[in-house]
């Protein structure tokens, strides 16, 4: 999901995080989903200024989300250790 200018988007224009502090004006997010289909969150980018977001930017966000998901999956699959 990409919102290039939250003030111009009816879904977010009256959101307290947009009209008040921290005054978010840009949002881009990609879901973090494990191999078993569990959605554990979202990797997101925020800014206080509107931005354009090109396809190449979206690909980079997907790549970063994949790296994060691989790390979480590795932790999930790792044998538990007792200290």
C-alpha angles and dihedrals in degrees: 000000000000127000109183094188119014093194090060093049116085091210092063109018094101097037111129090231089056102042094035134031128352086023097213111201101167131044132176121170140174124194119246107223126175125219091264091058096256111146106215099177144295134287103220141179121211134184138173090230129062116253140189114237119207127200089255089056090051090050090053091050090050090049092051091047089051091053091050092047091049090053093049091046090051090051091048092051096042117106111254116255127209119214 
